[in-house]
Amino acid sequence: MLRLAPLPHLSFDLESQPAQSDVSVLEHGLFAYEEARLGDPEHGHFSVFVRDPVGRVRAGADCHAMWRRLFLKTLWVEEGLRRRGLGKRLMESVEQEGVSRRCRSVWLTALGDPACNFYLKLGYRVFGTHLDYVAGQSLYSLRKDFS
């Protein structure tokens, strides 16, 4: 059994609403560790927004690029604007930016069959499924490779 030496000068604090600056310490620490181990990840962050005439966000996508992979963190289209091709156009913009950043693929998760089917129609393929993730809905991991 592994026993850790006592660390009386350290405290463990569970925080329900952590400061973004503290979360950034974790992210930067992990990125620095991985960069030293694996090389420059060429990390980049970008978003694509659809705005109305007064500048209000009505849809958008938020992405991170690392190690020539693009990760789609969030894709959202306001309820009243769905089924008009905005999601597809957003994904086309995301993919174009990924290609311009020399990414090899896009990776994302989709909650439920309707979301999964949306990405399947765009050429994505499922590489993992977490059945009954929440309320009977499965969580799908999908990817699309760039040629």
N, C-alpha and C positions, 0 to 999 in steps of 0.2 A: 504494500500500500504506500502510495506516494504521500509524503507529509511535507507541507510547505512551511518554511520558516515564518514565524509571526512577523507581521509588518505593522507595528503599532503606530507608525507615522502616516499611514494611509487609511483613508475611509472609503467605504463603498456607499454611494449615494444614488438611490433610484429617483429619477426625476420624470414626472409625467409631462412636463412642458419644458424640455431642455432649451437652453439658450442656443441659438444658431451658431454663435461663436464657439461654444463648447463642442457641438457636433462637428464643426469645421476642423477642430483639433484632431478628432478621430479620423476624419476623411484624409486630411493632409498627412497624418502619421502613417496611415495605411498606404497611401499613394507613394510616399517617400520610401517605405519599406519595399514595396513591389517594384518601384523604379530601380532601386539599388540591386534587386535580385534579378529583374527581367529586362531592364533597359527602359529607355524613354517611352512612356505609353502614348505620347502625343495626345494627351487628354484635351478634349474640347467639349464645350457645351453650347447648344444652340436650341432655339425654339422657333416655331413657325406659328404665327397668329392670324386668325381671320377676324377682322374688326368691322364694326358697322360704321356709318358715316360720322358718328360722334366719338369714335375711337374705342368703344366698348368691345372687349374680347367676346366673340361669339363661338369660337372654336379654336383649336390649336393642338400643337404637338410639342413635347419637350424631350430632348435627346441628349445623350452623352456619347462621345466617341473615345475609345481607348483601344490601344494595341490593334489598330486597323479593324475594329469591330464597332458597330453602331448599336447602341442600346436605346430603344424607344421606351422612355419612362412613362409618359402619359400621352394619350390621344383622346380628345374630347370634342364633341360637337353638341351645341345646345339642342335640346329636344326638338324645338320647332323648326330647326334647320336640317334635321336628319333626312336621309334618303334623297338628297339633292346632289350627291356627288362630292360634297365637301371633304368627307373622310378620305375618299380616293385621291382627291387633289392634294390634300395634306400629305398623304403617304408618298405620293409622287415627288413632292417637294423634299420630304425627308430623305427619300432614297437618292435624289439628285445631289443633295448636299453630302450624303454619305459617300457617294462616288467621287465627288470633288475633293473630299478629305481622304481619298484613297482607302476607304474602308472595304473590307472583303465581304461583309454581310451585315444584315440587320437582325437583331434579336429582340424579342418582346414577350410579354405575357398577356393573355386574354382571358377574361373571366366569363365563362358561359359559352354555350354553343353559338348564339348569334354573333358574338364578338369573334370567336374562332372562325366561323364561316366567312365573315367579312375579310379576314386576312388570307384565308385559303383562296378566295376568289382573286386576290391580288398576287398569288403565286407563292405564298408562304407555305411552309410545311411544319407539321407538329413534330417535335422531338422529345416531348415529355408531357405527361398529363397527371395532375393531382385530382383524382376523383373525389366528388363531394367535398370540395374545398370549403364551401359555405352555402348553406341553404339549398343543398342539392345541386349546386352549380360546380362544374369542374373548372380548374385553372389550367390553362394550356400554355406551354412554352413553345414558341414558334420562331422560325428563322427563315431568312431569304438570302441566298448567296448572290453576289453580283458576279456577272461573267467577266 
